[in-house]
Amino acid sequence: MNWLAKINLPIVAKKLGPFKSALLLFSVIGLCLFIGYRLGNYYHGYQAKTMKQQKLRLDDLYLQHGETLKRIHTLEVELDVERIANLNAQNTIKELEQVHFEVKKELAFYHKIMAPEKQADGVVIDQISIQPTESEQYFQFLVVLVQQKLKKRYAKGFIEVSINGSENGRPKTIALSKISSLTKKELSFSFQYFQRLSGAFTLPKGFRPESVTVGVVLPKGKWQKYRRIEEIMPWPKLEQNVP
């Protein structure tokens, strides 16, 4: 920039004369205006291109946002439908359970009339099942008790289980306490409507089971009299072979 400082404008104007000085001045001004105009057009075009790209990107974002909102609304509708279906299914299950309970109650009523020895103060044995396991001579059992009295108090007591069969050609009965680690507390019940009691046992080798005896004992208490019922179920035909 030192060369600019060396230029003496008055001397240049004096040497060129008034006309040429004015012509030079207008030329410089015109050149500056032309350069400014071209630069302005360049930056204007650049800004217009950038704004167009930004607009396209913004439109794409709006489109994605709209698709996302549509997807969210669809998922919300599906969730509401599934929630309603689940609620209906739960209501249906409750209704079926109520129907099942009413059928059990009617069945227990007829049991009470036709076989009073099969109920104890409204408590009946609803189910007895024996299932084999992968281990030899190892079985699982399930006993379901149901109370069918209209004015229900809590039925309290315990069950007694024994396996009837033969060993070495002679009849033999084995109490559950001899072949299982279950305690009396684990075989006790306290319920108002129904209760499931389950456990496992191991039969001794050489013992051939023929039936299962389940006794339900209601000890004498403040609100109940002593009652005892007993039911014998033939040993089921199981997949596991008993030697």
Salt bridges, closest charged atoms under 4 A:
ASP59 OD2 - LYS55 NZ 3.27
ASP80 OD1 - ARG83 NH1 2.77
GLU102 OE1 - LYS105 NZ 3.28
ASP121 OD1 - LYS149 NZ 3.14
ASP126 OD1 - LYS104 NZ 2.71
GLU160 OE1 - ARG228 NH2 2.74
GLU167 OE1 - LYS172 NZ 2.64
GLU230 OE1 - ARG228 NH1 3.01
